Amino acid sequence: MQEQKIRKFLIFVNEIEQNMQKRCQAALEFLITYGWAILVVLVAIGALSYFGVLNFDMLLPERCVLPAGITCLDFKMSTSSATVALKNNFGETITLDKITVARKDGISCSNSTPIFLKNNDKTTVIISNCNNGDSGKRFNGDISVDYTKEKLLSHSVKGSIQAKLTEGEPAQIPPPPPPPPTPCTLTSVSLSPNCGADCSQGETVSVNAIYSGDDCPSTAYLQVNADDSSNCLIRYSGGDMQGIYTTCSSSGNCGTWTVPAIANDCKGKTVTAKIGYLYEGGYPGTGTLKDDTLDTGDTVNGNVKFENPVLPGGCASFTCPSLISGVNNLAANPIQVWMSQYGNNMDCVKTCSCPAGTEMNDIAYLVDTEQGLGCLFVWCDYLEICGERYDWYQTGTKDCNAQSATFRFHSDQYVSYNEGYTQYRGAKITSINCGVAAPPQLPPGTTIKVAVEQKAGISDGEAGADNVVSQLNDRSFVSGLGAIEVSGANIDSASELNNYDVVVIGSSGVSNGEDYDVFDNALETWVSNGHGVVATGSIIMEVSSLFGEEGIVNILPVRTSGSTSGTGVDNLNQGHPVTSGVSTINTGYTIICPQTGYEKAGSTRIGDCRGKTGTPGVVVWNYGSGRVVYINLEYMQQVTAYNLRTGQPDKLLEQAVKWASKK
């Protein structure tokens, strides 16, 4: 029984072994059969690839890719050259300096011919003498473009290029790149009056200009400065009359200027064209200056003579009495244009003086004229006392705080007493007090004594000396400053000047509003002996026509024989005490600056005229034993200096005064 069980078990094991052998043999036969098939396929693929039938590189897409800004529009690669079509998408003009194509192993070729390319323009560049590989092969490499923007900074971008190589072709010479645009150049300006002998208000003057260049605007704005080298200044702003300006549709095709109301200082005067300016987009203040006639060889021609209308009678009583110290009651013999004396087109002007050592105050007046609202309109009649105007019906008193004062009665061509409008009677001055002039007092704590000069008779409402005094006395940035307002007569001797450490001078912006000739020689000697001056604004335009090379002209660290314009100061030297810590100042309006390179020998430019890099904006120097600072900002004017009283402009002025004082 036991043996039968063992026999059955052995038979079972034997059957299992036989089944296993059959299965293993089947699996092995399967692997051998399909293994040979797979091996045959692999050998076939390898052979096809080896003999060039299969080229996996050729299966990759052709492409030329560059970063944003420059687009690769099309391309072609041969064994010995590369041709690419490029487009400028930067939004500004660029110059393509160099285009390079390089293989992955570093072998490269390039084209370094500069190509000028405006925004959205396209160009085709051929790069010759390349070793890109064999014909029919796949080129897989890099493309790089070196370029320069309008701001003159160099840049480089790099991309990739993949293409099938064709048989090399003879090098093709691309068309020459377009030349860069030539700048707009103004070479000639002329004036031609369309008047009779003299020009009156409303008549016209033909204005023409010759200019050329690719960069010239389709509509050019032409402005011409003219003057009589004395008192009559024609400027777009800041002169006696606004002008001379028109537009041009092209070179030699400009318009006319209509003569405005003729200023008193211009009546009967002949003005000569001096400088022409060509703008794009508007006149000075809004437009962009393209060129001027300050270059050698430029010409400016033409004269305009303004009429001097015969004024009707009536000024006989507008005369100065003999004044004495104390109150002068003029009721019986007033300074007046009254009743029948009040006509049209009148301009009565008198300057009266109190005795020496006294100043004119408590000036009693009565005005009864056509309403002109301070002469805001073209039509206006008024009485003017020390630069301040009164119209309509009013009475009051005015202090001039000076030994002398100018009185003016003006009427236009419209309403007057003599036309039957008896409600208007004119104007009269009935009392003047010539009081003893009280010496001005410096504020407590003053260690740096400053005199701010403004011509006597110019009111604070017209000029800015009082504002300069206030901003120095607030000592926002420099302690110890103490300033008072003076006239030229108060500083015309060494003994008077020795009361101060620094004198501040500059253009008041008022017609005939300066009296530099009263004190310029005394000031020059005083500075040379160790004191300081801060000169501001367009003083360079005024002294250049008043003096030769003496006095104030001598002490200025810049030449006064030419000017340009800007909008403030920038590029300030942080290492100099005057400009330390002062950042760029943007006036927001056009101001006068000396021409580029007009710093005198021995001076130091520590700030540029904003918008004219390298042009003097802030200049310092030592004159003899003294110090002088020139700043192009119009601190001494009233209207244009509204944004110069605080902040960075105030800091610049206070530090300039401190440096000039040597304290």
Buried (B, 14 or more C-beta within 10 A) or exposed (E): EEEEEEEEEEEEEEEEEEEEEEEEEEEEEEEEEEEEEEEEEEEEEEEEEEEEEEBEEEEEEBEBEBEEBBBBEEBBBBBBBBBBBBBBEBEEBBBBBBBBBBBEEEEBBBBEBEBBBEEEBEBBBBBBEBEBBEEEBBBBBBBBBBBBBEEEEEBEBEBEBBBBBBEBBEEEEBEEBEEEEEEBBBBBBBBBBEBEEBBEBEBBBBBBBBBEBEBBBEEBBBBBBBBBEEBBBBBBBBBBBBBBBBBBEEBEEBBBBEBEBBBBBBBBBBBBBBBBBBBBEEBBEEBEBBBBBBEEEBEBEBBBBBBBBEBBEBBEBBEBBEBEBBEBEBEEEBBBBBBEBBBBBBBBEBEBBBEEEBBBBBBBBBBBBBBBEEBEEEBBBBBBBBBBBBBBEEEEEBBBBBBBBBBBBBBBEBBBBBEEEEEBBBBBBBBBBBBEBEEBEBBEEBBBBBBBBBBBBBBBEBBBBBBBBBBBBBBBBBEEBBBBBBBBBBBBEEEBBEBBBBBBBBBBBBBBBBBBBBBBBBBBBBBBEEBBBBBBBBBBBBBBEBBEEEBBBBBBBBBBEBBBBBBBBBBBBEEBEBBBEBBEBBBEBBBBBBBBEBBBEEBBBBBBBBBBEEBBBBBBBBBBEBBBBBBBBBBBBBEBBEBBBEBBBBBBBBBBBBBBBBB
